[in-house]
Amino acid sequence: MFPAIQVQGRAADLLTFPAEDGEPVTMSPMLFGTALDRVTGIGQYQVVQTASSTLRVRLRPDSADAEQVWQTVRGEITHLLKEHEVADVTLERADEAPQQEPGGKFRRIIPQTKP
């Protein structure tokens, strides 16, 4: 007999937001990656959840029109959040570029760190 194993994945990587009905909504970082990977003009991006209802977006556009890239990114994230009935999330455009972690790993989506 084999022991029963239940794979749970990397729960720490999930993003949790307040929902319109008051219940928390948990979303996979892959949803954000899928939405943003189809945006043209992005050289590199990083979405950092700085609070339960705040996302800070770091962009390195590869096109000259950085403002247009930001507007498209903002629209994609807003649409994604509405599809999942997430309530009132603030999107911030960061001044800083996407950053590597101290160990050199680059994460495109960074959930809020729980204390």
Secondary structure, DSSP 8 states (H G I E B T S, - for coil): ----------GGG-EEEEBTTSSEEEE-HHHHHHHHHT-TTEEEEEEEEEETTEEEEEEEESSS-HHHHHHHHHHHHHHHHHHTTB---EEEE-SS-----TTS---SEE-----
